[in-house]
Amino acid sequence: MAIDLLLGLQWGDEGKGKIVDVLTKKYDIIARFQGGPNAGHTLEFEGIKHVLHTIPSGIFHPQATNLIGNGVVIDPVIFKQELDNLAPFNIDIKRSLLISRKAHLILPTHRLLDAASELAKGKAKIGSTLKGIGPTYMDKTGRNGIRVGDIELPKWKKTYSALRNKHLAMIGNMKVDLDFDIDQLEENFFAAVAHMKQTIAFIDSEEFLSQAQKSEERILAEGAQGSLLDIDFGTYPFVTSSNTTAAGACTGLGVAPNKIGEVYGIFKAYTTRVGSGPFPTELFDEIGETMGRVGHEFGATTGRARRCGWLDLVALRYAVEINGVTQLMMMKGDVLSGFDELKVCTAYNYRGKTIEHLPYSLNADELKPIYNSFSGWEEDLTIMRDAGELPDSLQKYIAFIEDFVQVPIKIVSVGPDRSQTIFRTTE
């Protein structure tokens, strides 16, 4: 049985959590394959908003098993907070949540290193979420990391102490003003590790998934962040520390490329970005402010206001191509209601020439977006539940996007709730 993938195609915050939640009824296993608590997947149903950071977005469906894969990095303290937040909903965590032994742990000193590094960069900072993600992946590739399976071993704290001391020496060498209480941080950390060991089953996840495929169980791999934040193919260096593209699902779960089935690509009807980095279609006017206000554009993890701009179809097509996307889901079309005119970027003026692909650099001094314009719509999309109800202007907007990227849009989200999801039948 093939494994389907669900990926963000922009700079994150596309609405992956909602779509995973909507699709989970079709799947037996939901598996996160990369990232860590820098992710913020928001789900809303029955009048309650839930934000998940590490736990897969299928957790509210009792029939689904949720797996945190080997490509994920886990902060035990934040993970315990997530579990505590789920406690009122009577979820059978022992049955429905599993963790790969090969997933790496975020230590307290990883977070301190993250903060110290940003302070040392000054104005050149990359806009880290300060969750310790980058330093943890650095230790992983440097072969110094501590994995979930290590905490089952009797002498793991000796390994921990050696790595902590190395981190503290590195922080000292940075000579930044960083105030912290390592004893308090470690007390919280070890308590959370003990709770994780008591509460969650640790497994050899690649074998688990292999057997699940042989048993023809239906599996959905859930990505975090977005394709334009990929460490290799994103807007480097303003990227995350993992592979957020389809290839990351193979390495982050131990899945062979020929076992990948559908690739669902999620994008907003406009574009947003949190933190630093290039953003060709960013708006600095009243339109951008309105998008942010109406769309409640604040990071689910950081709380930072998101930068807003027109839809960039050049970047979207790029993400579609590198991921092999087979069907698209468009989010937040309802936010664009009320604009007289909409614009989409269909090419760039790059160093004096018109190009239709994503170049090496998106430096604003060298690149300017070229737009096509569309008539807007006034209708309130949030009350619509059928594709036939969508206004003509929106239908034309959708058709143009499909023609440009050559992939059908199968879902149009018209609000944050599960019920505000329109399934489209396309030829």
Secondary structure, DSSP 4 states (H G I P E B T S, - for coil): -PEEEEEE-SSS-SSHHHHHHHHGGG-SEEEE-SB-TT--EEEEETTEEEEESSS-TTTT-TT-EEEE-TTBEE-HHHHHHHHHHHGGGT--HHHHEEEETTPEEPPHHHHHHHHHHHHHHGGG-----SSSHHHHHHHHHTT---BGGGGGSTTHHHHHHHHHHHHHHHHHHHT------HHHHHHHHHHHHHHHHHHSEEE-HHHHHHHHHHTT--EEEE--S-GGG-TTTSSTTSS-SS--SHHHHHHHHT--GGGEEEEEEEEESSEEE-SSS--TTB--SHHHHHHHHHTT-B-TTT-PBPEEE-EEHHHHHHHHHHHT--EEEEE-GGGGTT-SEEEEEEEEEETTEEE-S--S---TTTEEEEEEEEE---S-GGG--SGGGS-HHHHHHHHHHHHHHT--EEEEE-SSBTTSEEEPP--
